[in-house]
């Protein structure tokens, strides 16, 4: 239920990128840096934040349960608060 709500809210609020090669990005250095250093998510801009969120949501479509695993592993925890902060800034998303 929470995963569906995250997906719905992310799409509705414009946090899901439509023209984005998430497979390549997910295997690249920026993604790996954010996974290894989740505290850095607190300082990223809106586009950088939308990338891991988009990648996770798309991966869950092809591999059901991916978002649950990402949540349990702590990968989503820094994304949601940062999205909340960015959503309140003028001109963001």
Secondary structure, DSSP 8 states (H G I E B T S, - for coil): -HHHHHHHHHHHTT-S-SS--HHHHHTSHHHHHHHHTGGGGGG--HHHHHHHHHHHHHHHHHSTTHHHHHHHTTTTHHHHHHHHHHHHSTT--
